[in-house]
Amino acid sequence: DIEKAQNTRAVLVSYRGKLIAERYADGFDGDTPQRGMSMTKSATATLIGILVQQGHLDINAPAPIDGWSELDDGRSRVTTHHLLTMTTGFDYQENSSDGEDLRNLLKIMLYATPDAPGFAALTPLQGDPGNSWAYQTVHSVLLQQVVRNSIADDQQYFRFPQQQLFDKLGMQNSFFQADANGTFIGGASMYASPQDWMKLGLLYLNDGVHQGQRILPEGWVKYATTASAPSLK
């Protein structure tokens, strides 16, 4: 049944930075927070970009993941750049996970562990970092630990998305869900209203600048939207 198969909740049209048309499914409006699923990954990467702009993070240095610096299996050489580009070489194929198995790695990581990044960090490598590409939510989950460890102050971390992203863009109906350990779940659990998601998209359309203020580093948008070499193989 085509009618039942349709699940669109919102359509918005922006022209020259202004919302000129919008339409919503019954029960939804422009202020209703909606789970962005993997759009959360883009928001998490945006937080990384903000830290770079503020001079708090070098994406080409080893990623500040708890316990990795002590390992000799390659994870100590994984950089934040590898996590951003999904080129770590993790031995895990997300697209082959059994969607009906509630015990698969993805579901455990997102819904059934108190420390999502800690669980993700246990994923072994199958090759050298930077040599292969695979779409895997573990990367974005770990990027939130990069954000938390780079800030190194939990109270500042808890306020960081609101103060440094949502408030600056006027995203008034947006929030991240966190795991039981307090780390935002960076791969699939950000909620935002349709109008707020549009504002995040406009930040990238405007090269990381909002109302004359540079939120993301110069060149970040090109970096974030350029396919990595391993992904083209």
C-alpha positions as CSV (number, residue, x, y, z in Angstrom):
1,D,0.0,0.0,0.0
2,I,1.8,3.1,-1.2
3,E,-0.2,5.4,1.1
4,K,0.8,3.5,4.2
5,A,4.5,3.2,3.1
6,Q,4.9,7.0,3.1
7,N,6.5,8.2,6.3
8,T,7.5,11.8,5.6
9,R,7.0,14.0,8.6
10,A,8.2,17.3,7.3
11,V,9.3,19.1,4.2
12,L,10.9,22.5,4.4
13,V,12.2,24.8,1.6
14,S,14.8,27.5,2.3
15,Y,15.7,30.2,-0.2
16,R,18.6,32.5,0.4
17,G,18.6,31.6,4.0
18,K,15.0,32.1,4.7
19,L,12.2,29.5,5.2
20,I,9.7,30.1,2.4
21,A,7.6,26.9,2.6
22,E,6.9,24.1,5.1
23,R,4.5,21.3,5.4
24,Y,4.1,18.7,8.2
25,A,2.4,15.3,8.8
26,D,-0.5,15.2,11.2
27,G,0.8,15.5,14.8
28,F,4.0,17.3,13.8
29,D,5.0,20.9,13.4
30,G,8.2,22.9,12.9
31,D,9.0,22.8,16.6
32,T,8.6,19.1,17.2
33,P,11.9,17.5,18.0
34,Q,12.5,14.5,15.8
35,R,15.2,11.9,16.1
36,G,17.8,12.5,13.4
37,M,19.1,8.9,13.3
38,S,22.4,9.1,11.3
39,M,22.1,12.8,10.8
40,T,23.4,12.8,14.4
41,K,26.7,11.8,12.9
42,S,26.9,15.2,11.1
43,A,26.1,17.1,14.3
44,T,28.8,15.2,16.2
45,A,31.3,16.0,13.5
46,T,30.2,19.6,13.8
47,L,31.1,19.6,17.5
48,I,34.6,18.3,16.5
49,G,34.9,21.2,14.0
50,I,34.0,23.7,16.7
51,L,36.7,22.3,18.9
52,V,39.2,22.7,16.1
53,Q,38.1,26.3,15.4
54,Q,38.6,27.0,19.1
55,G,42.1,25.6,19.1
56,H,41.3,22.7,21.4
57,L,41.8,19.7,19.1
58,D,44.3,18.5,16.4
59,I,42.4,16.0,14.3
60,N,45.7,14.5,13.0
61,A,46.9,13.6,16.5
62,P,46.1,10.2,18.0
63,A,42.4,10.3,19.1
64,P,42.0,10.8,22.8
65,I,40.2,7.5,23.5
66,D,40.5,6.0,27.0
67,G,43.0,3.1,27.0
68,W,44.1,3.3,23.4
69,S,47.5,4.9,24.0
70,E,48.5,1.8,25.9
71,L,47.7,-0.7,23.1
72,D,50.0,-2.0,20.4
73,D,47.4,-3.3,18.0
74,G,47.0,-0.2,15.8
75,R,44.3,1.6,17.8
76,S,47.0,3.8,19.4
77,R,47.6,5.1,15.8
78,V,44.0,6.0,15.1
79,T,43.5,9.7,14.8
80,T,40.4,11.8,15.1
81,H,40.7,12.3,11.3
82,H,40.4,8.5,10.9
83,L,37.2,8.5,13.0
84,L,35.8,11.4,11.1
85,T,36.4,9.8,7.7
86,M,35.5,6.3,9.0
87,T,38.9,4.9,7.9
88,T,40.1,3.3,11.1
89,G,39.9,-0.3,9.8
90,F,37.6,-1.6,12.4
91,D,36.8,-5.3,12.1
92,Y,33.0,-4.8,12.0
93,Q,30.6,-4.7,9.2
94,E,27.6,-2.7,10.2
95,N,25.6,-3.3,7.0
96,S,25.7,-7.1,7.7
97,S,24.4,-6.9,11.2
98,D,21.2,-8.9,11.8
99,G,18.6,-6.2,12.2
100,E,16.3,-8.6,14.1
101,D,19.0,-9.7,16.6
102,L,18.6,-7.4,19.6
103,R,22.1,-8.6,20.7
104,N,24.1,-7.3,17.7
105,L,26.9,-4.9,18.3
106,L,25.1,-1.8,17.0
107,K,22.0,-2.3,19.3
108,I,24.1,-3.2,22.3
109,M,26.2,-0.1,21.8
110,L,23.3,2.3,21.3
111,Y,20.8,0.9,23.7
112,A,22.2,-1.7,26.2
113,T,25.5,-0.5,27.6
114,P,26.1,2.2,30.2
115,D,29.2,3.4,28.4
116,A,28.7,3.5,24.6
117,P,32.2,4.8,23.7
118,G,33.8,2.4,26.1
119,F,32.0,-0.5,24.4
120,A,32.8,0.9,20.9
121,A,36.5,1.2,21.8
122,L,36.8,-2.5,22.2
123,T,36.2,-3.1,18.5
124,P,39.4,-4.6,17.1
125,L,41.1,-3.5,13.9
126,Q,41.5,-5.6,10.8
127,G,44.0,-3.4,9.0
128,D,46.2,-0.3,9.4
129,P,44.3,2.9,10.1
130,G,43.8,5.0,6.9
131,N,43.9,2.2,4.4
132,S,40.2,1.2,4.3
133,W,36.7,2.7,4.6
134,A,33.5,1.4,6.1
135,Y,30.3,3.1,7.2
136,Q,30.2,2.2,11.0
137,T,28.4,4.0,13.8
138,V,31.2,3.1,16.2
139,H,33.2,6.0,14.7
140,S,30.7,8.7,15.6
141,V,30.1,7.1,19.0
142,L,33.8,7.4,19.7
143,L,33.9,11.0,18.4
144,Q,31.8,12.0,21.4
145,Q,34.4,10.6,23.7
146,V,37.0,12.7,21.7
147,V,34.8,15.8,22.4
148,R,34.4,14.9,26.1
149,N,38.1,14.2,26.7
150,S,39.2,17.2,24.7
151,I,37.1,19.5,26.9
152,A,38.2,17.6,30.1
153,D,35.5,19.1,32.2
154,D,32.2,17.3,32.4
155,Q,30.1,20.3,33.3
156,Q,31.5,22.2,30.3
157,Y,31.0,19.1,28.1
158,F,27.3,18.7,29.1
159,R,26.7,22.4,28.1
160,F,28.9,22.3,25.0
161,P,26.4,21.4,22.3
162,Q,23.8,23.8,23.7
163,Q,26.1,26.8,24.2
164,Q,28.5,26.3,21.2
165,L,26.1,25.0,18.6
166,F,22.4,25.1,19.3
167,D,22.3,28.6,20.9
168,K,24.5,30.1,18.3
169,L,22.3,28.8,15.4
170,G,19.0,29.5,17.2
171,M,18.3,25.8,17.4
172,Q,15.7,26.0,20.2
173,N,14.3,22.5,20.1
174,S,17.4,20.3,19.9
175,F,19.2,17.9,22.3
176,F,21.4,14.9,22.4
177,Q,20.5,11.8,24.3
178,A,23.3,10.5,26.5
179,D,24.3,7.0,27.8
180,A,24.2,6.2,31.5
181,N,27.8,7.4,31.8
182,G,26.8,10.9,30.6
183,T,28.4,10.8,27.1
184,F,26.2,12.0,24.3
185,I,25.4,9.2,21.9
186,G,27.1,10.5,18.8
187,G,25.9,8.1,16.1
188,A,22.1,8.1,16.2
189,S,20.5,9.9,19.1
190,M,20.2,13.6,18.5
191,Y,16.7,15.1,18.4
192,A,15.9,18.4,16.7
193,S,12.9,20.1,15.2
194,P,12.7,20.2,11.3
195,Q,13.5,23.9,11.4
196,D,16.5,23.3,13.6
197,W,17.8,20.6,11.3
198,M,17.5,23.1,8.5
199,K,19.5,25.6,10.5
200,L,22.3,23.0,10.8
201,G,22.2,22.4,7.1
202,L,22.4,26.1,6.4
203,L,25.5,26.4,8.5
204,Y,27.2,24.1,6.0
205,L,25.7,25.8,3.0
206,N,27.2,29.0,4.3
207,D,30.7,27.5,4.8
208,G,30.5,27.3,8.5
209,V,29.6,30.9,9.1
210,H,26.4,32.1,10.8
211,Q,25.3,35.7,10.9
212,G,28.9,36.8,10.2
213,Q,30.4,34.6,13.0
214,R,32.7,31.7,11.9
215,I,31.5,28.7,13.8
216,L,33.6,26.1,11.9
217,P,37.2,26.5,10.7
218,E,37.8,27.9,7.2
219,G,37.9,24.9,4.9
220,W,36.1,22.6,7.3
221,V,32.9,22.3,5.1
222,K,35.0,21.2,2.1
223,Y,36.9,18.7,4.3
224,A,33.6,17.3,5.7
225,T,32.0,17.0,2.3
226,T,34.9,15.5,0.4
227,A,35.1,11.7,0.0
228,S,38.2,10.2,1.5
229,A,40.5,8.3,-0.9
230,P,39.8,4.8,0.7
231,S,36.1,5.3,0.3
232,L,36.6,5.6,-3.5
233,K,38.3,2.3,-3.9
